[in-house]
Amino acid sequence: MNTKTAISIPPDVFRLSEKLAKRLKISRSAVFALGVKKLSEEHDEEELITRINAACAEIDTSVDPTLRAYQARRLKGKNS
């Protein structure tokens, strides 16, 4: 079941929604619904990245020097 709503948008956005709806062969309502969904996903992704960066700022995420040396030796051996 869908919910009806009325929104006010600038004429240029309306024209863009018309073009996109025709190109995708979907309704204007579907265009706006997809737009809101995509914006929400992008916002959620940005929030997750912010939280990960905050955690990394509090925790030592550097690679152990012994492991780094081991990885360097292994990579050197594969590139020879």
Stockholm file with secondary structure:
# STOCKHOLM 1.0

chainA/1-80         MNTKTAISIPPDVFRLSEKLAKRLKISRSAVFALGVKKLSEEHDEEELITRINAACAEIDTSVDPTLRAYQARRLKGKNS
#=GR chainA/1-80 SS CCCCCCCCCCHHHHHHHHHHHHHHTCCHHHHHHHHHHHHHHHHHHHHHHHHHHHHHHHSCCCCCHHHHHHHHHHHHHHCC
#=GC SS_cons        CCCCCCCCCCHHHHHHHHHHHHHHTCCHHHHHHHHHHHHHHHHHHHHHHHHHHHHHHHSCCCCCHHHHHHHHHHHHHHCC
//
